[in-house]
């Protein structure tokens, strides 16, 4: 039975090609599993940051904490280096997440300020 080649529908795949495709499929399944875990971890992280946002709003604290952010970026860069991940990428990733968290905190604070009793 000939499988369609990624290079052309008419080219049969050799045994080496099918082995490579099987390996590629297995690797991609592992990547998909990791992606799913990342999404679940991010969801859990945002549940906790929502709690932080509510606490900050109730206490009248600012949405952003630049010192905490600086320490977290430094910590994440060190972890990235230890894990052989580009520290600049790790920093960009954390900055993106922190930006979203701050946006959520600002929205929570605005909602609290305009809510009942405000």
Protein Blocks (a to p, Z undefined) as FASTA:
>chain_A
ZZddfkbcklccdfklmmmmmmmmmmmmmmmmmmmmmmmmmmmmmmmmmmmmmmmmmnop
afbdfklmmmmmmmmmmmmmmnopafklmmmmmmmmmmmmmmmmmmmmmmmmmmghZZ
